[in-house]
Structure formats: structure tokens, C-alpha cells
């Protein structure tokens, strides 16, 4: 099935060029110039990925992601950033985006990044759908079909990358090393940045853990992570 991409970009020449190249790679692309219009489009239809300019004309990209999460939790977002933004705002972008790409970029790099993300998603979705037990752990529950995480009756708002990482941890009874998590969740794109796993574990813990109670995720010193008994 053709993957659908929502491209939020107000630079018309860039939007047109990238769209043509993505269409050549067999992706279906819809362009929106503003965050407001993009949110409306996302409400009206489903998209497999959102390609987002970090500097929107009508709102911050972080606010866009927060509004999007209200009705499309765990959306897959790639952010396009300037070198200055990558330096100063990268940690902000990591809270809602699965990946970042610096402008100007080589179009083949973008196509490969998108393709790798889809390959990773398809693997995780298929793996989770075949799991017999690990869709629940303690009072956490994965809604695999809708990519939602529940803690008891409460929905925990995770980004798609955070969801994929948690689902991967829940699918294994063994400790997973940082390298294994990079391979399964990030595929090729962050292979040299093993600390990115630690960063995302911190994000997830900040969202699912309950103050005063043991973390759901156990750190195995010198090895990696696993779900905590």
C-alpha cells in the first residue's frame, strides 16, 4: 500500500521539489503551508508520516505536535531544521519527532530516512501484532492497532518513536542492549549515537513512571534496558 505523507512547508519551491522527488519514490504527498491547515488535514484523513518544517509560519512546531497528539497520538514526524536550530533546538525537536534532518539536505538522504522509518514501523507493527502476552505489562497496555499506550484507564501520550521503543522493550523478556534497540527502533540512522537510546528512555520514564514507585523500565548497568518486574 502506498504510504501517505503530509508535508508542512511554506517555502513553495522546496515543497514542490521535495514532493516531486517523493512521488518518484512512490510516496503519496499532500502539501500544507501552515500548521493550522495541516492540523485540519490530519483530522480529516490518515497519514503515515508528517514531514514538518521546524519554523512554521503560524505556530511553533512543538505546539503543532501537541495539538496533533490530542487526536492522533504517536504520529510519525520528521522535522526539517536549519543548522542553527539543530544546534539550539534539537532537544526540543526530539520530544515529538522521530528524526531530524538539516537543511539543505540531499534528497536521497531524505528518501532513505523515510523508507528506513517505514521499514522499522512495519517490522514493529507486525512483531507486536504477533505477540501473545507482551501487549500488557503491569498496568501498562498497548493498543497495537491504534498505537496507543494505556496506564490503567489513562492514555499516556507518547511520540511514535517513544511508542516503538516501549513496544520493543515490552516484546522481549531479555535485556536489550543499546545497540539492539538502535537496530530495531532506529534502523540505520542513529547507529553512531548510542546515547539517543538513553535520552528516549528518559522521555518515556518521564511520561509513564509514577512518582514514588519503581520505574517500569530497568537499567541494567553496562548492558542496556528491560522491563522491570
N, C-alpha and C positions, 0 to 999 in steps of 0.2 A: 504494500500500500504506500502511495506517495506521502511523504512527510510534509506537513504544512508548517510554514514559518511566518510569524508576524514580525515585520521589520519596522522598528520605530526610529525614524531618521528624518530630520528636516533638511539635510543637505541633498537636494534633488538629484544632482549629478551622481553623487556617491550612491544614493539609494537606487537609482536606475542601473548603474554599472553592476553593483553587487547583486541586485535582483536578477539581471540577465545571466550572470555567471552561476548563480544558484539554480536558476531554471535549467541551465545547461547540464547541471549535475542532477537533474530530475527531482528537485525540490519545488514545491508549490509555495509562492511567496505573495503575501499581501503587505502593502506599504501603508504606514500611518505616519503623519508628520508631527503629531502631538501625543502626549501621554493621555490626555482626555479621550481623544478619538480611539487610541489603541485600547484603552480600558473598555470602551463600548464594544469594539470589535471582539475583544476577548470574552465578553459576556455573551455575545450573540453566537459565537462559534468556538470550536475547539482548535487549538494549535499545539503542535508537538514541541515547538521551541519558539522563544521570543528573542530576537536579536535587537538589542537596546542601546541606543546612544546614551552614554552616561550623562550628557548635558542636554536634557530635554528643554524645549522652549517654554513650557508652561508649568512644569513641576520638577522636583528633584527625582532622579531615578529611584532613590530609596523610597520616596513617598509613592511613586508608581508601583513599586514592588509590594509595598504594604497594602495598598488598595487592591492590587491584583490578588493577594493572598486571601482576601476576605471571601472571594468566590471561586478562586482557582488555586487552592493550596498546592504546594510542591510543583509549581510551574518551572519549566526549564528555561533559564535566562542566561544568555551570553551578553556581556557588556563590552561595548567598544569605547576605549578611553584614550585620551591624549597621553603622551609620556609624563607630563606634569601630574595628571590625575592618577596615573598608575603609581606614581611615587607617593603622592599625598593622600589619595582616597582609596587605595587598593583594599585596605582592611574593611572599609565601609562596603565596597562592592562585593567582597567575599561573603557578607552576611546574607545576601539574597541571590547572587549569581553563581552558576556552576563553573563559570570560566570567564576570563577577561582577555581581551586582545587589544594591543596597542595600535593606534592609528599613526601613520599609514601602515597598512598591512598588505601582505601578499595574498591575493585572493585564494590561491591554492591552499594556503595555511588555514584560512577560514573554512573552506570546504572540508578539509581533512579533520579539523577540530569538530565541526558539526557532525560529520559522519562517525567519528570516534565516539562522540556522546551518544548518538543513536544506537551504535553497536553495544555500548555499555548498558544503556537503558533496556534494550531488548533482551540482553542476557539476564540482567537482574530481574526484570518482569517475568521472564519465563521461569527462572530459577525459583522466584518467590511463589509463583502460581503452582509449582510442583511440590512445594514444601507441605508436609503433613502436619507438623506441630508448630514450627517456629514463627508463625504469624502472630503468636501471642507470647508474652514473656512477663512474668509477674502481673502487674496490672496494665502493661502496655499491649496494644493490639494494632496490627497493621491491617488496614483495608487496602488490599493489594490492587483491587480493581480501580479504586479512585485515588490511590497513592496518598492515603491519609493515615495519620497516627493518632490513636486514642490513648489517653491515660485515664483509666476508668471510663467515665462517660464524657470526658472533656477532650476536645480535639486539640492536639499540640501542633502549632503552626511551624512546620519545617520547610526549608527550601528543598528543591528536588535533590540537590547533592547531599544534603543532610539526611533526607529520607533514604536515598540509595545506600549511604554509609551505614545507617542504623539497620536497614533491612539486611545488608550483608553481614553485619555482626550477629544479628538475630538468627541468621540462617546457618551459623556454624557453632558447633559445640566445643570447638577447639579455639585456642588463642590464635588470632590472626596477626601476623607481623605487619608493620607499616608498609613494607614492600608488597605484600599480598593485597592489602587494602588499596594501595595505589593502582595495582594491576587490575583489580576487579571493579573499582569505582571510578578511577580517573583514566584508565587505559593508558595511552602513551603520554598525555600532555603534561603531567607534572612529575614524571619519573625521577627527576633530579631534585625534587623538593619534598623530601620525606616529612619535613616539619608541617606541611599542609595538612597531613592527617591529624596531628596534634591540635592544630588550630580548629579543625572542624569537630573534633571530639569535644573541645571546649565549648563550641557553639551549641552542640547537641545537649551536653550536660546542663548548660545554662537554661535550656528550654524544657527538658524532661525531668531533671532531678528535683527532689523536694527538700527544702532546707531542713537540716537536722537529721536527714535519713541518708543511708549509704547510696552512692551513685549507682545507677543502673549499669554503668559501664566500668569494668575493672581495668586498671592499668597494670600490666604485667611487666615489671621493670626489666629493661634491656631486651624485651621481646616485642610486645605490642599490646593489643586490647582484646577483651572478650566481654560478653555479658556477664554480670555479677550475680552469683547465687544469693 
